[in-house]
């Protein structure tokens, strides 16, 4: 078992026990000619999960954060283990946990599961940036407070 798999073995391995879960239906547009999710499409789905986590769980409108506040959240590191295929029409569930909150970065651990078990596990590092000069900035205080509230109430 590699390090990423070990880190996903149990909730205790994460910085947070709070979980944001989101069910997704695998669509035709997510699949390759073999009828399974084309691996980059998982990353498109993941981005939607992160956006929804901000908006629905943290109470921070992701579109407003990007479009009006000018704060970006680019991915600077992404580790992923693909464990089993997902097929068109299936329901899969993404389970997001906070792994680490730093001064300017946030690490999330995500597991995607289907009816027969884990499909992928990944660790994503997001950095808060100014969309004016694209330099890293401190995570805004309201984002830090929202993460803390969510971790303590989820």
C-alpha positions, 0 to 999 in steps of 0.5 A: 500500500502506498502512502496515499492509500495509507493516508486514506485508510481511516478517518483518523488518518485525516486532519478532520473527521468532518466529511462533505459528501456529494453524489454524482451520476456518471454521464456520457460526457464523462466517459471514453469510448470504453464506456468508463470515466476518462481519468481527466474527467474525475478532475473536472468532477472534483473541481465541482465538488470543491466548489460545492463544498465551499458554497454549500458546506462552508457557506462561502459562495465560490463564484463570489470568491473568485469573481468578485473578491478576486481570490483564486484557488489553483491546484498546485499539487494533486496525487491520485490513485485510480482503483476501479473504473466507473461507468456511465449511469452509475452513481458515485459519491465523492467524500471530501475531508480537510487534511491540512490548513496552512497559512496560504494553502489547503489540503483536501483528501477525497475518496470517490466510491461506487456501489462496489467500493472505492474508485479513486483516492486523491490528495489535492493542495489548493493555494489561495492567490490574488487574481490581480497578480497571481501570487499566493496570499494568506487564506482569508479569515472568513474562509478559515472561520468557515472551515473551522465551523464546518469541522466542528459541526459536521 
